Amino acid sequence: MHPPTGDPCHDPRVTPPGPVADPADVSRVRLEPMTWDEFDAWAPRSMQGFAEQQVSAGLQPEVEATAYARQQFAELLPSGLATPLHLQWTVHETVEGDPVVGQLWLRVRTLSDEVEAFVFDVEIVEAARGRGLGRATMLAAERAARELDASVVRLNVFGHNTPARRLYESLGYVVTSATMTKPLDGLDDEAAPGGPDLRLRPMTAGELAEVRPRMQSELAENIVRSGTMPRAEAVRKATADLDHLLPEGTATPGHLLWTAEVDGRPVGEVWLQLRDRSDGTHAFGFELQVRPRLRGRGYGRAMVRAAQREARARGVRSIALSVFGFNTTARRLYESDGFVVTAQTMAKQL
């Protein structure tokens, strides 16, 4: 089972450093706590920027993206600037005039065996981009996180934001999970020639009861292995996700669960959720899993193709799924089948 990527968050919108003398020097910027006036001016821009990035990534159409941005902001910052655990700063360049060149938003929280700093938004104003201030701001964010006893920094970045992804990679951030999406409009519904004759049939309630413990334990283990969160939180998340997503088991509305078979023998499971949006119906794949002892036989690719055919038959316009950062085999499979990264979560140990 693959969960949606990371925390819902703002894409850190930064530009990699240009040809300056010392772009990595954290002393080039200074973080100053936001005032309420600054917060009131920044918040609408932050929400709008998040919505625009969602649209650009193809994750949601404009109507839903705008509503989602507002919802997330309200849930994350119910008390605005005074919300506990959240810190907002203005970023000043340490030159004559002390100009404001950006904004930074972190949440610092204590988990079971770590203190996590999550970057919800970092933005460098357009006039100041290309001069290494994005890198300096991220280093300043890491220094602030360390001063607050954080042991890890995590963030989300949209797939189309190549400059930001390259910056984070250069700073030592690694991918913990990625959301990948494939449009289905115009897709050829025929099975790939030469592959196994894999069929999907509706999963029974008994089969779900049998495979659910494995799905839950594998999800928790993969969350831990990916570095997304500590074990205690991963176990709780895996349990809560399945309880929330499938309250009525195989009869849960909007969810399609199948057993994949080859020659009448079960070889894996497929689980899609259908989501209606203003631009049509889309699907999210929570499970596309070949059973461990049967891997390496081409069943994975056949299962992905079969899921696409079932989705297309229901008028689905795209399929998205999440793959853990360490699972390079699955990522290569999805990429070869036409999936592209639309968002990813990254982490760095301090």
C-alpha atoms as one frame of an Amber mdcrd trajectory, in Angstrom:
protein
   0.000   0.000   0.000   1.316   3.446  -0.874   0.004   6.495   1.027  -0.429
   9.966  -0.415   2.850  11.809  -0.281   3.802  13.447   2.994   2.089  16.307
   4.741  -0.230  18.527   2.736   1.987  21.517   2.340   3.153  24.456   0.314
   5.775  23.848  -2.318   8.965  25.588  -1.236   9.316  27.970  -4.180  12.987
  28.856  -4.468  15.504  29.307  -7.237  18.936  27.693  -7.171  21.925  29.944
  -6.650  23.396  31.998  -9.431  27.082  32.836  -9.911  27.745  34.632  -6.650
  30.855  34.587  -4.508  29.503  32.460  -1.635  25.880  31.389  -2.164  25.938
  28.830   0.652  26.871  31.321   3.362  23.948  31.385   5.782  25.078  34.788
   7.042  23.821  36.335   3.811  20.296  36.313   5.228  18.674  37.025   8.572
  15.367  35.581   9.818  13.054  37.997  11.597   9.796  36.798  13.228   6.768
  37.988  11.246   4.555  40.670  12.661   0.778  40.331  12.393   0.730  42.921
   9.618   3.345  40.955   7.697   1.444  37.721   8.305  -1.809  39.223   7.018
  -0.041  40.357   3.849   1.809  37.052   3.347  -0.986  34.541   4.054  -3.138
  35.236   0.949  -0.035  35.102  -1.275   1.023  31.818   0.278  -2.397  30.270
  -0.251  -2.554  31.515  -3.835   0.934  30.228  -4.573   0.093  26.782  -3.196
  -3.078  26.604  -5.286  -1.224  27.671  -8.433   1.450  25.038  -7.863  -1.238
  22.357  -7.438  -2.727  23.366 -10.782   0.664  23.515 -12.524   1.507  20.047
 -11.225  -1.773  18.697 -12.583  -2.856  17.517  -9.146  -6.107  19.484  -9.020
  -8.061  21.904 -11.238  -8.215  25.546 -10.170 -11.526  25.403  -8.303 -10.512
  22.467  -6.106  -6.934  23.696  -5.702  -8.099  27.057  -4.372 -10.549  25.458
  -1.952  -7.937  22.929  -0.807  -5.337  25.642  -0.171  -7.779  27.580   1.985
  -8.797  24.448   3.869  -5.207  23.436   4.567  -4.280  26.917   5.717  -7.265
  27.036   8.079  -6.452  23.599   9.513  -2.733  24.189   9.888  -2.916  27.759
  11.226  -6.252  28.064  13.083  -4.811  30.836  15.270  -2.800  32.460  12.516
   0.569  33.713  13.634  -0.162  32.531  17.201  -0.692  28.861  16.236   1.480
  26.650  18.488   4.439  24.809  16.917   4.349  26.968  13.763   6.888  29.707
  13.119   6.864  32.302  10.351   9.750  34.614   9.505  10.527  37.322   7.014
  13.869  36.787   5.280  16.174  39.814   5.175  19.284  40.095   3.067  22.186
  41.259   5.205  23.196  44.178   3.017  22.721  47.913   3.286  19.043  48.702
   3.756  18.267  45.236   5.212  15.734  44.471   2.445  13.049  41.798   2.838
  13.749  39.144   0.215  11.386  36.347   1.240   9.326  34.460   3.795   9.744
  31.160   5.646   7.230  28.942   7.473   8.262  25.986   9.646   6.440  23.657
  11.991   8.596  22.092  14.699   7.056  19.204  16.631   8.249  16.427  18.911
   7.570  12.887  17.692   8.227   9.585  19.461  11.964   9.458  18.824  12.789
  12.647  16.920  12.011  16.342  16.674  10.777  17.162  13.186  10.975  20.509
  11.399   8.646  20.651   8.386   9.083  23.387   5.783   5.592  24.415   4.709
   6.602  27.438   2.664   9.798  29.184   1.675   9.683  31.870  -0.958  12.214
  34.278  -2.348  10.715  37.363  -3.977  11.121  37.422  -7.736  13.486  40.392
  -7.827  15.915  38.615  -5.478  16.006  35.226  -7.213  19.027  33.746  -8.926
  21.514  35.148  -6.406  21.888  32.226  -4.018  19.422  33.565  -1.451  17.214
  30.462  -1.706  20.137  28.285  -0.640  21.098  30.709   2.110  17.496  30.766
   3.371  17.304  26.967   3.507  20.559  26.878   5.450  19.162  29.507   7.806
  16.034  27.370   8.197  18.179  24.364   9.108  20.114  26.432  11.638  16.850
  27.656  13.208  15.588  24.061  13.294  18.730  22.884  15.074  18.361  25.669
  17.634  14.866  24.309  18.305  16.366  20.812  18.825  15.090  19.403  15.519
  16.900  16.299  14.310  15.320  16.120  10.835  13.896  18.535   8.256  11.172
  17.421   5.841   9.432  19.204   2.987   7.317  18.676  -0.103   8.227  19.883
  -3.578   6.175  19.691  -6.763   7.501  17.566  -9.578   7.605  20.336 -12.181
   9.716  22.568  -9.905  13.048  21.265 -11.172  15.163  24.155  -9.806  13.886
  23.591  -6.259  14.344  19.828  -6.491  17.936  20.299  -7.617  18.599  22.761
  -4.818  17.319  20.387  -2.135  19.302  17.504  -3.596  22.455  19.636  -3.524
  21.793  20.396   0.148  21.573  16.702   1.013  17.809  16.090   0.993  16.677
  12.650  -0.155  13.323  11.545  -1.543  11.186   9.654   0.965   8.109   9.281
  -1.255   6.853  10.527  -4.599   3.409  10.965  -6.117   3.330   9.854  -9.757
   0.501  10.478 -12.221  -0.462   9.175 -15.647  -3.208  10.620 -17.878  -5.508
   7.970 -19.327  -7.135  10.024 -22.075  -6.364   8.326 -25.384  -4.760   5.312
 -23.700  -4.645   2.083 -25.732  -6.768  -0.395 -23.754  -5.076  -3.470 -25.159
  -2.868  -5.551 -22.909   0.846  -5.515 -23.674   1.736  -8.354 -26.059   3.768
 -11.203 -24.628   2.930 -10.429 -20.994   1.204 -12.758 -18.541  -2.551 -13.227
 -18.925  -3.411 -11.405 -15.708  -7.034 -10.774 -14.792  -8.643  -8.695 -12.057
 -11.714  -9.921 -10.215 -13.549  -8.183  -7.359 -11.964  -8.901  -3.998 -14.223
 -10.651  -1.507 -14.719  -9.482   2.077 -12.943 -12.613   3.251  -9.936 -11.933
   1.040  -9.689  -8.369   2.335  -9.811  -9.631   5.917  -6.975 -12.009   5.050
  -4.698  -9.515   3.273  -5.442  -6.422   5.367  -2.980  -7.255   8.204  -0.224
  -7.671   5.619  -1.166  -4.436   3.855  -1.140  -2.601   7.184   2.168  -4.011
   8.415   3.901  -3.478   5.048   2.700   0.118   4.930   4.044   0.811   8.407
   7.391  -0.837   7.629   7.742   1.068   4.355   6.941   4.398   6.033   9.695
   3.737   8.576  12.188   2.497   5.987  11.580   5.531   3.781  12.338   7.931
   6.637   8.892   9.512   6.444   8.243   9.206  10.187   9.277   7.147  13.243
   7.884   3.662  13.866   5.295   4.548  16.515   3.736   7.205  14.290   3.990
   4.935  11.225   2.066   2.120  12.912  -0.661   4.515  14.034  -0.875   6.074
  10.573  -1.132   2.729   8.781  -3.957   1.608  11.072  -5.779   4.940  10.901
  -5.477   5.192   7.111  -7.060   1.809   6.505  -9.808   2.465   9.067 -10.565
   5.853   7.511 -10.374   4.820   3.876 -12.260   1.510   4.083 -14.895   1.857
   6.840 -17.182  -0.564   4.990 -14.467  -2.843   3.684 -14.918  -3.940   0.077
 -18.341  -2.220   0.041 -16.903   1.243   0.780 -18.315   3.652  -1.852 -15.798
   5.004  -4.340 -13.253   2.250  -3.690 -12.475  -0.601  -6.079 -10.588  -3.615
  -4.730  -9.518  -6.535  -6.893  -7.580  -9.739  -6.574  -5.154 -10.171  -9.467
  -5.012 -13.681 -10.862  -2.944 -15.595 -13.401  -4.359 -18.944 -14.476  -6.855
 -18.724 -11.624  -4.149 -18.294  -8.978  -4.004 -15.105  -6.863  -0.789 -13.171
  -7.499  -1.534  -9.752  -5.958  -3.993  -7.029  -5.050  -5.177  -3.785  -6.627
  -6.993  -0.994  -4.794  -8.146   2.218  -6.488 -10.150   5.095  -5.088 -12.220
   7.101  -7.577 -12.364  10.849  -7.000 -14.792  13.141  -8.825 -13.433  16.596
  -9.685 -14.693  19.488 -11.752 -12.651  18.209 -14.708 -13.847  14.595 -14.476
 -13.167  11.427 -12.506  -9.636  10.567 -11.392  -8.219   7.597  -9.494  -5.628
   7.136  -6.769  -3.919   3.771  -6.463  -3.457   2.783  -2.832  -2.378  -0.772
  -3.626  -0.752  -2.282  -6.704   1.084  -5.125  -5.051   2.465  -8.406  -6.332
   2.795 -10.988  -3.599   6.430 -11.180  -2.436   7.257 -14.712  -3.577   5.845
 -14.079  -7.062   7.785 -10.943  -7.996  10.099 -10.689 -10.980   7.722 -12.463
 -13.382   6.188  -9.461 -15.137   3.058  -9.460 -12.982   3.641  -5.906 -11.761
   3.507  -4.325 -15.220   0.529  -6.507 -16.181  -1.256  -5.439 -12.999  -0.672
  -1.746 -13.710  -2.028  -2.154 -17.242  -5.051  -4.100 -15.999  -5.820  -1.394
 -13.424  -5.640   1.228 -16.168  -8.089  -0.699 -18.344 -10.550  -1.020 -15.452
 -10.210   2.689 -14.720 -10.673   3.657 -18.352 -13.828   1.548 -18.533 -15.235
   3.734 -15.732 -14.374   7.009 -17.452 -11.338   7.778 -15.275  -9.092  10.461
 -16.761  -5.897   9.834 -14.778  -4.349   7.547 -12.192  -2.035   8.782  -9.452
  -0.116   6.704  -6.955   2.635   7.096  -4.393   5.938   5.225  -4.361   8.462
   5.225  -1.554  11.840   6.758  -2.257  13.806   3.556  -1.680  11.626   1.566
  -4.106  13.561   2.382  -7.252  12.297  -0.772  -8.992   8.673   0.354  -8.727
   9.548   3.892  -9.735  11.334   2.693 -12.872   8.344   0.500 -13.716   5.907
   3.401 -13.414   8.169   5.747 -15.357   8.502   3.242 -18.186   4.710   3.015
 -18.300   4.252   6.777 -18.667   3.837   7.962 -15.065   5.561  11.246 -14.144
   6.468  12.676 -10.741   3.972  15.356  -9.731   5.104  15.838  -6.107   7.615
  14.380  -3.717   8.508  14.493  -0.054  12.165  14.931   0.879  14.044  14.729
   4.178  17.427  15.616   5.621  18.906  14.456   8.891  20.463  17.303  10.846
